């Protein structure tokens, strides 16, 4: 673990507010077993006040500004059709990690087929290399917590900027630590491969037509390095807006959004 990261970690400066260029293609997570796959974006500049990175701001592919909201129409082969509302709550301490802050994001899904209210609380950080990672996720059903998940290192959630050269590939190996609502624990070691395929893509959603989307593919591979076809996902991200469409295990289509500065 690099000394600069230790200092940032101790100060609790895991605040997502921008990013820069993504890691070089065909990269693998350099810090298996703990920490982050990169440096967190923090405010300020030299002399221990931050790394001085310029925020991506309105051009971010994954805005994490407090109060921003997205509504998606979901078509799920198991759960049926319903809506998902996503809200950026804002910076806060990560549960179980005293002094460590990240941006909390809340997701609400009213799964009408089985009458279940499904909620997720996740804590996310944007890195200076352009990745967005998730430190923790808590899952609730009808108000009762059913699962808490953390990762070593923090797992890739998305990307915040377009790499310099396309296509771009990033391999992420993580340890997934799961605590169920009854207190039982489990551990998994998934491998994901992220690919930024192309930019300047036109995609039409209920929220409108976007001509500058970035198309991303996420594969999950087995222990033999083979892609699991039923786990492949495609995302379309738009600068300053975020995810506008997802296809794969289910379809998510942006219906409305309100991005705060």
C-alpha positions as CSV (number, residue, x, y, z in Angstrom):
1,X,0.0,0.0,0.0
2,X,1.5,3.3,-1.0
3,X,2.4,5.8,1.6
4,X,0.3,8.6,0.0
5,X,-2.8,6.4,0.1
6,X,-2.2,5.5,3.8
7,X,-2.1,9.2,4.6
8,X,-5.3,9.9,2.7
9,X,-7.0,6.8,4.2
10,X,-6.1,7.9,7.8
11,X,-7.5,11.4,7.1
12,X,-10.8,10.0,5.9
13,X,-10.6,11.9,2.6
14,X,-12.5,9.4,0.4
15,X,-14.6,12.1,-1.2
16,X,-15.7,11.6,-4.8
17,X,-15.6,14.9,-6.8
18,X,-13.7,14.3,-10.0
19,X,-11.1,12.3,-11.8
20,X,-8.6,12.2,-14.6
21,X,-7.4,9.6,-17.2
22,X,-8.3,5.9,-16.7
23,X,-5.6,3.3,-16.1
24,X,-3.8,2.0,-19.2
25,X,-5.5,-0.8,-21.0
26,X,-5.3,-4.5,-20.0
27,X,-4.6,-3.5,-16.4
28,X,-5.2,-5.7,-13.4
29,X,-6.0,-4.4,-9.9
30,X,-2.6,-3.7,-8.4
31,X,-3.7,-3.9,-4.7
32,X,-5.5,-7.3,-4.1
33,X,-6.4,-7.9,-0.5
34,X,-7.2,-4.3,0.6
35,X,-7.3,-0.6,-0.2
36,X,-8.3,1.0,-3.4
37,X,-7.2,0.3,-7.0
38,X,-5.9,3.9,-7.3
39,X,-5.8,7.2,-5.4
40,X,-9.1,8.8,-4.3
41,X,-10.0,12.2,-5.6
42,X,-9.7,14.6,-2.7
43,X,-10.2,18.4,-2.4
44,X,-7.3,20.8,-2.1
45,X,-3.7,20.6,-3.3
46,X,-0.2,20.2,-1.9
47,X,1.0,20.2,1.7
48,X,-1.4,17.4,2.8
49,X,-4.5,19.2,1.7
50,X,-5.3,16.9,-1.2
51,X,-3.9,15.8,-4.5
52,X,-5.0,18.9,-6.4
53,X,-6.7,16.9,-9.2
54,X,-9.2,18.9,-11.3
55,X,-12.7,17.5,-10.9
56,X,-14.5,16.1,-13.9
57,X,-17.5,18.2,-12.9
58,X,-20.2,18.4,-15.6
59,X,-18.3,16.0,-17.8
60,X,-18.3,13.1,-15.4
61,X,-19.8,9.9,-16.7
62,X,-20.8,9.0,-13.1
63,X,-21.9,12.2,-11.3
64,X,-21.8,11.9,-7.5
65,X,-23.1,15.4,-6.5
66,X,-25.4,15.4,-3.5
67,X,-29.1,15.6,-4.4
68,X,-28.8,14.2,-7.9
69,X,-31.6,11.8,-8.9
70,X,-32.3,9.3,-11.6
71,X,-35.5,7.3,-12.3
72,X,-35.2,4.1,-14.4
73,X,-37.8,1.9,-16.0
74,X,-36.8,-1.7,-15.3
75,X,-37.6,-4.8,-17.3
76,X,-36.6,-7.9,-15.3
77,X,-37.2,-11.4,-16.5
78,X,-37.7,-12.6,-12.8
79,X,-39.0,-9.5,-11.0
80,X,-41.2,-8.1,-13.8
81,X,-41.5,-4.4,-14.7
82,X,-41.0,-1.7,-12.1
83,X,-39.1,1.5,-11.5
84,X,-35.9,2.3,-9.7
85,X,-35.1,5.6,-8.1
86,X,-31.5,6.5,-7.4
87,X,-30.5,9.4,-5.2
88,X,-27.0,10.7,-4.2
89,X,-27.3,11.3,-0.5
90,X,-23.9,12.9,-0.1
91,X,-20.5,12.4,1.7
92,X,-20.6,10.5,4.9
93,X,-18.8,8.0,7.0
94,X,-18.7,4.4,5.8
95,X,-20.4,2.1,8.3
96,X,-17.8,-0.2,10.0
97,X,-14.9,2.0,8.8
98,X,-14.5,4.7,11.4
99,X,-13.1,8.0,10.0
100,X,-13.5,6.8,6.4
101,X,-15.8,8.9,4.2
102,X,-17.4,8.2,0.8
103,X,-20.4,9.3,-1.1
104,X,-23.6,7.5,-0.1
105,X,-26.0,6.6,-2.8
106,X,-29.5,5.2,-2.2
107,X,-31.5,3.0,-4.6
108,X,-35.2,2.2,-4.2
109,X,-36.9,-0.5,-6.3
110,X,-40.7,-1.1,-5.9
111,X,-40.8,-4.7,-7.2
112,X,-44.6,-4.9,-7.8
113,X,-44.7,-8.5,-9.0
114,X,-43.9,-9.9,-5.5
115,X,-44.8,-6.8,-3.5
116,X,-41.2,-6.2,-2.3
117,X,-39.6,-2.9,-1.6
118,X,-35.9,-3.4,-2.3
119,X,-33.4,-0.8,-1.2
120,X,-29.6,-0.4,-1.5
121,X,-27.3,1.9,0.3
122,X,-23.8,2.0,-1.2
123,X,-20.7,4.1,-0.5
124,X,-18.8,5.1,-3.6
125,X,-15.5,6.9,-4.4
126,X,-14.1,8.4,-7.6
127,X,-10.4,7.8,-8.2
128,X,-7.9,10.0,-9.9
129,X,-7.4,7.3,-12.6
130,X,-11.1,7.7,-13.6
131,X,-12.5,4.6,-12.0
132,X,-15.5,4.8,-9.6
133,X,-15.3,2.1,-6.9
134,X,-17.8,0.9,-4.2
135,X,-16.5,0.3,-0.7
136,X,-19.7,-1.1,0.9
137,X,-23.3,-2.0,0.0
138,X,-26.2,-2.6,2.4
139,X,-29.3,-4.4,1.0
140,X,-32.8,-4.1,2.5
141,X,-36.1,-5.8,1.8
142,X,-39.3,-4.2,3.2
143,X,-37.2,-2.2,5.6
144,X,-35.2,-5.1,7.0
145,X,-31.5,-5.4,6.3
146,X,-30.7,-8.7,4.6
147,X,-27.1,-8.3,3.5
148,X,-24.0,-6.2,3.9
149,X,-21.1,-6.5,1.4
150,X,-17.6,-5.1,1.4
151,X,-14.7,-5.7,-1.0
152,X,-11.0,-6.0,-0.8
153,X,-9.9,-3.9,-2.7
154,X,-13.0,-1.7,-3.3
155,X,-14.8,-3.1,-6.3
156,X,-15.2,-1.2,-9.6
157,X,-18.7,0.3,-10.0
158,X,-18.2,2.3,-13.1
159,X,-15.9,4.8,-14.9
160,X,-16.0,8.6,-14.6
161,X,-14.0,9.5,-17.7
162,X,-13.2,8.3,-21.2
163,X,-9.8,6.6,-21.7
164,X,-7.4,8.1,-24.1
165,X,-7.5,5.1,-26.4
166,X,-10.3,2.7,-27.3
167,X,-11.1,-0.1,-26.8
168,X,-9.9,-0.1,-23.2
169,X,-9.9,-3.1,-20.9
170,X,-9.5,-3.4,-17.1
171,X,-9.4,-6.6,-15.1
172,X,-10.5,-6.4,-11.5
173,X,-10.0,-9.2,-8.9
174,X,-11.6,-8.7,-5.5
175,X,-12.5,-10.6,-2.4
176,X,-16.2,-10.1,-1.5
177,X,-17.1,-10.2,2.2
178,X,-20.8,-10.9,2.8
179,X,-22.7,-10.7,6.1
180,X,-26.3,-11.8,5.9
181,X,-29.1,-10.5,8.1
182,X,-28.9,-13.5,10.4
183,X,-25.2,-12.8,11.1
184,X,-23.8,-15.6,8.9
185,X,-20.9,-14.8,6.7
186,X,-19.7,-15.8,3.3
187,X,-16.7,-14.9,1.1
188,X,-16.4,-15.0,-2.7
189,X,-13.6,-14.0,-5.1
190,X,-15.2,-12.7,-8.3
191,X,-13.2,-11.5,-11.3
192,X,-14.7,-8.8,-13.6
193,X,-13.5,-7.4,-16.9
194,X,-14.5,-3.9,-17.8
195,X,-14.3,-2.7,-21.4
196,X,-14.9,0.8,-22.7
197,X,-16.0,0.0,-26.3
198,X,-16.8,3.3,-28.0
199,X,-17.8,6.9,-27.5
200,X,-20.1,9.2,-29.4
201,X,-22.9,6.6,-29.4
202,X,-26.5,7.6,-30.0
203,X,-29.0,6.1,-27.6
204,X,-32.7,6.8,-27.1
205,X,-34.4,6.5,-23.8
206,X,-37.7,7.7,-22.3
207,X,-35.8,10.6,-20.9
208,X,-34.6,11.7,-24.4
209,X,-32.1,10.9,-27.1
210,X,-28.4,11.3,-26.3
211,X,-25.8,11.5,-29.1
212,X,-22.6,11.4,-27.0
213,X,-23.0,8.2,-24.9
214,X,-20.0,6.0,-24.0
215,X,-20.7,2.3,-24.3
216,X,-19.2,0.0,-21.7
217,X,-19.2,-3.8,-21.3
218,X,-18.8,-5.6,-18.0
219,X,-18.0,-9.3,-18.0
220,X,-17.9,-11.7,-15.1
221,X,-15.5,-14.6,-15.6
222,X,-15.2,-18.0,-13.9
223,X,-12.1,-19.6,-12.3
224,X,-10.9,-20.7,-15.8
225,X,-11.0,-17.2,-17.1
226,X,-14.1,-17.9,-19.2
227,X,-16.8,-15.3,-19.5
228,X,-20.1,-16.2,-18.0
229,X,-22.5,-15.2,-20.9
230,X,-25.5,-14.7,-18.6
231,X,-23.6,-12.2,-16.5
232,X,-22.5,-9.8,-19.3
233,X,-23.8,-6.3,-18.9
234,X,-23.7,-3.3,-21.3
235,X,-23.9,0.3,-20.0
236,X,-24.4,3.6,-21.9
237,X,-23.1,6.6,-19.9
238,X,-23.5,10.2,-20.9
239,X,-21.1,13.0,-19.7
240,X,-22.8,15.1,-17.0
241,X,-25.7,12.7,-16.7
242,X,-24.5,9.2,-15.9
243,X,-26.1,5.9,-16.8
244,X,-28.9,6.3,-19.3
245,X,-29.3,2.6,-20.3
246,X,-28.3,-0.9,-19.2
247,X,-28.8,-4.2,-20.9
248,X,-27.9,-7.7,-19.9
249,X,-29.3,-9.5,-16.9
250,X,-32.1,-7.0,-17.1
251,X,-32.9,-3.7,-19.0
252,X,-32.8,-0.3,-17.3
253,X,-34.0,2.7,-19.3
254,X,-33.6,6.3,-18.0
255,X,-37.0,7.9,-17.5
256,X,-36.1,11.1,-15.7
257,X,-33.1,12.7,-14.1
258,X,-32.0,15.8,-12.1
259,X,-28.3,16.4,-11.8
260,X,-27.2,18.9,-9.2
261,X,-24.0,21.0,-9.7
